[in-house]
Amino acid sequence: MHAGCVLRGAARLAAWDVARRTALAWKSVSYKSVCIHLVKDGGQQLKDDYKARNPMCEVPTIEIDGSTLTQSVSAGRGVA
């Protein structure tokens, strides 16, 4: 079981977001979901607090046990 899992994703569910949520549910990993608005405030993914988590400003990101994963393959491995 992973402690402190946070999924930061866009307001609209995309296929990759559904896949990550499904993987987390399949592994019985509880997580906190944080919505990142891509247009609001000039794009919340471009703000300094998000950029500190993901310097490439890509959405989504998943934080598991203190590690931030931004690519689908690494996120899948992090959940496994």
Secondary structure, 3 states (H helix, E strand, C coil): CCCCCEEEEECCCCHHHHHHHHHHHHCCCCCEEEEECCCHHHCHHHCHHHHHHCCCCCCCEEEECCEEECCHHHHHHHHC
